[in-house]
Amino acid sequence: MALPATSTIRVDRRSVGWHVYGDPAGRPLLFVHGWGMRLTGYRRALDMLARSGWAVHACDLPGFGRSDPLPMRHSSLSGYAELVAAAHQVGPLGGQPVPVVGHSFGAGIAARAAAMDLTTFAALLLICPVGGAGSSVWSWLSLAKGMVLEVNQELAIRATDSVTAVLRHPLPLSLSAYAAKTADLTGELTTLHRRDVPAHLVLADRDAIVPAGRLRTAPSASTRVVAGNHGWMLRNPVEFVATADRLLTAA
C-alpha cells in the first residue's frame, strides 16, 4: 500500500492534517473518519477506493493525527461540521462539489455540514452513521455492551487512538464524544431529502456501537442494510468500494 500524500493546511488559524490517497488527478472524493480513530485504521479501505480511480481526500478530525483540537465551546457536531466544511473550502479541493463519504461520527459531520449549507457536496454516502443510539441511560449501557461485542482489530486501533487523544485533549474530545453518542440526524436527512441532495445510508445489521434506530425510517435517497457490524467498511473493503463506486459515480 502506497503512503498517502500528507500535508498540513490552516483553517481558522488551526492546523489541520490533510491526506490524499491515490492519483490526485483521479475523481475527487472527500472522506470523513469516525470519532476516536485516525485515518491509519482506514488505510486498507481507502487505498482500495483510490485504486478504483478515486482521488480520496481526507482530513484529520480535531484532536487526532495532525489536527489541533477545537476549543470546548466548539466541540460539538456543528463545530466539527464547520471545521470540515472550512477545510473543504480552503484545502486542495477548493470547495468543489465533490461526493463525500462519512463513517460513524464522520457521517454525522458530513450530513450536518450539508444540511447547514456550510459547503456543497454532490452526494453523501453515510456508513453506520451516528444518530440512532439515543441518549437514555439504557443506550449508554447498550453502548458499553456493544463495545465488548465488537472487540476486534479495528476496535483495538480505535481504543488506542481514543485513549491517546483524550489524554492529550481530555475536555474537548470528551464533549465531542458525547455529541457523537447523542446526535440525531433525522432533521438533517429530512432537509437533504427536501433539497434533492442524494444521501445514501449504509446500515450494518449487527452494529452494536451505533444501532440504526430511527435512521431506518429516516427520509433519504436510499438505505441499504449490510451484513456486519460498526466496522463493516474496515472488514469488508471490497464490498465498501463496490458500494461507493455504484452510489457515487453518477455524482
C-alpha positions as CSV (number, residue, x, y, z in Angstrom):
1,M,0.0,0.0,0.0
2,A,1.4,3.4,-1.0
3,L,1.6,6.1,1.6
4,P,-0.9,9.0,1.1
5,A,0.4,12.4,0.2
6,T,0.2,14.3,3.5
7,S,0.3,18.0,4.3
8,T,-1.0,20.5,6.8
9,I,-3.4,23.3,6.0
10,R,-4.5,26.2,8.1
11,V,-8.2,26.5,8.9
12,D,-9.3,29.4,11.2
13,R,-5.7,29.7,12.5
14,R,-5.6,26.0,13.4
15,S,-3.5,23.2,11.8
16,V,-5.5,20.5,10.0
17,G,-3.8,17.4,8.7
18,W,-4.8,16.7,5.0
19,H,-4.2,13.4,3.2
20,V,-4.7,12.3,-0.4
21,Y,-4.9,8.7,-1.3
22,G,-4.3,7.7,-5.0
23,D,-3.7,9.8,-8.1
24,P,-4.5,13.5,-7.3
25,A,-5.8,13.7,-10.9
26,G,-8.5,11.0,-10.2
27,R,-12.1,11.6,-9.4
28,P,-12.1,13.7,-6.2
29,L,-13.9,12.5,-3.1
30,L,-13.8,13.6,0.5
31,F,-13.7,11.1,3.3
32,V,-14.6,12.0,6.9
33,H,-13.4,9.5,9.6
34,G,-15.2,8.5,12.8
35,W,-14.6,9.6,16.3
36,G,-11.7,8.0,18.1
37,M,-10.0,6.5,15.1
38,R,-7.2,8.0,13.0
39,L,-7.0,7.6,9.2
40,T,-4.4,4.9,9.6
41,G,-7.1,2.5,10.6
42,Y,-9.0,3.1,7.4
43,R,-5.9,2.8,5.1
44,R,-6.8,-0.5,3.5
45,A,-10.3,0.6,2.6
46,L,-9.2,4.0,1.3
47,D,-6.3,2.5,-0.7
48,M,-8.7,0.2,-2.4
49,L,-11.1,3.1,-3.1
50,A,-8.2,5.0,-4.6
51,R,-7.2,2.1,-6.8
52,S,-10.7,2.1,-8.3
53,G,-10.0,5.6,-9.7
54,W,-10.9,8.0,-6.9
55,A,-8.6,10.7,-5.5
56,V,-9.6,10.3,-1.9
57,H,-9.1,13.4,0.2
58,A,-9.4,13.2,4.0
59,C,-8.6,15.4,6.9
60,D,-7.7,14.5,10.5
61,L,-10.6,15.4,12.8
62,P,-9.7,17.9,15.5
63,G,-7.5,16.4,18.2
64,F,-6.5,13.4,16.1
65,G,-3.5,13.0,13.8
66,R,-2.0,16.3,12.7
67,S,-5.1,18.4,13.6
68,D,-5.3,20.8,16.5
69,P,-8.3,20.3,18.9
70,L,-11.3,22.6,18.8
71,P,-11.9,24.8,21.9
72,M,-14.5,23.4,24.3
73,R,-17.3,25.7,23.1
74,H,-17.0,24.4,19.6
75,S,-16.6,20.7,20.5
76,S,-20.0,19.7,19.1
77,L,-21.4,18.2,15.9
78,S,-21.9,21.7,14.5
79,G,-18.4,22.8,15.5
80,Y,-16.9,19.8,13.7
81,A,-19.1,20.3,10.7
82,E,-17.9,23.9,10.4
83,L,-14.3,22.9,10.6
84,V,-14.6,20.2,7.9
85,A,-16.6,22.5,5.7
86,A,-14.0,25.2,6.0
87,A,-11.2,22.6,5.3
88,H,-13.1,21.6,2.2
89,Q,-13.3,25.2,1.1
90,V,-9.7,26.3,1.7
91,G,-7.9,23.0,1.2
92,P,-6.8,21.3,-2.0
93,L,-10.4,20.6,-3.1
94,G,-11.1,24.3,-3.2
95,G,-14.8,23.9,-2.3
96,Q,-15.7,22.0,-5.5
97,P,-18.9,20.0,-5.1
98,V,-17.4,16.5,-4.6
99,P,-19.1,13.4,-3.2
100,V,-18.4,12.8,0.5
101,V,-18.2,9.5,2.4
102,G,-18.5,9.6,6.2
103,H,-18.2,6.8,8.7
104,S,-19.9,6.9,12.1
105,F,-19.4,10.4,13.6
106,G,-17.9,11.4,10.3
107,A,-21.2,10.6,8.6
108,G,-22.9,12.9,11.1
109,I,-20.4,15.7,10.4
110,A,-20.9,15.4,6.7
111,A,-24.7,15.4,7.0
112,R,-24.7,18.4,9.4
113,A,-22.3,20.4,7.1
114,A,-24.5,19.7,4.0
115,A,-27.8,20.5,5.8
116,M,-26.5,23.8,7.2
117,D,-25.3,24.9,3.8
118,L,-21.8,25.2,5.2
119,T,-20.3,23.8,2.0
120,T,-21.6,21.9,-1.1
121,F,-21.4,18.2,-1.6
122,A,-22.5,16.4,-4.8
123,A,-23.8,13.4,-2.8
124,L,-23.3,11.8,0.6
125,L,-22.6,8.2,1.5
126,L,-23.2,7.8,5.2
127,I,-21.8,4.5,6.6
128,C,-23.0,3.3,10.0
129,P,-23.9,6.9,10.9
130,V,-24.5,8.3,14.4
131,G,-28.0,9.4,15.1
132,G,-29.8,6.2,16.1
133,A,-28.4,5.4,19.5
134,G,-30.4,7.9,21.6
135,S,-29.4,9.4,24.9
136,S,-31.2,7.3,27.6
137,V,-29.4,5.6,30.4
138,W,-30.1,2.3,28.7
139,S,-28.5,3.5,25.5
140,W,-25.2,4.1,27.4
141,L,-25.3,0.6,28.8
142,S,-26.0,-0.7,25.4
143,L,-23.0,1.2,24.0
144,A,-20.8,-0.4,26.6
145,K,-22.1,-3.8,25.8
146,G,-21.7,-3.1,22.1
147,M,-18.0,-2.2,22.5
148,V,-17.4,-5.6,24.2
149,L,-19.3,-7.4,21.5
150,E,-17.3,-5.7,18.7
151,V,-13.8,-6.4,20.1
152,N,-11.6,-6.8,17.1
153,Q,-8.6,-5.4,15.5
154,E,-10.4,-2.2,14.3
155,L,-11.8,-1.6,17.7
156,A,-8.4,-2.1,19.3
157,I,-7.0,0.6,16.9
158,R,-9.9,2.9,17.8
159,A,-9.3,2.4,21.5
160,T,-5.6,3.1,21.3
161,D,-6.2,6.2,19.2
162,S,-9.0,7.4,21.5
163,V,-7.1,7.0,24.7
164,T,-4.0,8.7,23.4
165,A,-6.0,11.6,22.0
166,V,-8.2,12.0,25.1
167,L,-5.2,12.0,27.4
168,R,-3.8,14.9,25.3
169,H,-7.1,16.9,25.0
170,P,-9.5,15.5,27.6
171,L,-12.2,18.1,27.8
172,P,-12.9,19.0,24.1
173,L,-12.7,15.3,23.0
174,S,-14.9,14.2,25.8
175,L,-17.5,16.8,24.7
176,S,-17.2,15.7,21.1
177,A,-17.6,12.0,22.1
178,Y,-20.9,13.0,23.9
179,A,-22.0,14.8,20.8
180,A,-21.3,11.7,18.6
181,K,-23.2,9.5,21.0
182,T,-26.3,11.7,21.3
183,A,-26.6,13.0,17.7
184,D,-29.9,12.7,15.9
185,L,-29.6,13.1,12.1
186,T,-33.3,12.8,11.2
187,G,-33.6,16.5,10.8
188,E,-30.5,16.8,8.6
189,L,-31.7,13.9,6.4
190,T,-35.1,15.4,6.0
191,T,-33.5,18.7,4.9
192,L,-31.3,17.0,2.4
193,H,-34.2,15.0,1.1
194,R,-36.3,18.1,0.5
195,R,-33.4,19.7,-1.3
196,D,-32.9,16.6,-3.5
197,V,-29.3,16.2,-2.3
198,P,-28.5,12.5,-2.7
199,A,-27.9,10.9,0.7
200,H,-27.2,7.2,0.8
201,L,-27.3,5.3,4.1
202,V,-25.5,2.0,4.7
203,L,-26.6,0.5,8.0
204,A,-25.0,-2.7,9.4
205,D,-27.4,-5.3,10.8
206,R,-25.2,-6.2,13.8
207,D,-24.0,-2.7,14.6
208,A,-23.7,-2.8,18.4
209,I,-21.9,0.6,18.7
210,V,-24.4,2.8,16.9
211,P,-27.7,1.0,16.4
212,A,-29.7,2.3,13.4
213,G,-32.8,3.2,15.5
214,R,-34.8,6.0,13.9
215,L,-32.5,6.2,10.9
216,R,-34.1,3.0,9.5
217,T,-37.1,5.1,8.6
218,A,-35.5,8.5,8.0
219,P,-36.1,10.0,4.6
220,S,-33.1,9.6,2.2
221,A,-32.4,8.7,-1.4
222,S,-31.6,5.1,-0.4
223,T,-31.0,2.9,2.6
224,R,-29.0,-0.3,2.4
225,V,-28.7,-2.8,5.3
226,V,-25.5,-4.9,5.1
227,A,-24.4,-7.9,7.0
228,G,-21.8,-6.8,9.5
229,N,-21.0,-4.5,12.5
230,H,-19.9,-1.0,13.0
231,G,-16.6,-1.7,11.4
232,W,-18.2,-3.0,8.2
233,M,-16.2,-0.9,5.8
234,L,-12.9,-1.8,7.5
235,R,-13.6,-5.6,7.5
236,N,-15.2,-5.6,4.0
237,P,-13.2,-3.1,1.9
238,V,-14.1,-4.8,-1.4
239,E,-17.8,-4.5,-0.7
240,F,-17.3,-1.0,0.6
241,V,-15.5,0.1,-2.6
242,A,-18.2,-1.6,-4.8
243,T,-20.9,0.2,-2.9
244,A,-19.2,3.6,-3.1
245,D,-18.5,3.2,-6.8
246,R,-22.1,2.3,-7.5
247,L,-23.7,5.0,-5.5
248,L,-21.3,7.9,-6.1
249,T,-20.0,7.6,-9.6
250,A,-23.1,9.4,-11.0
251,A,-22.4,12.3,-8.7
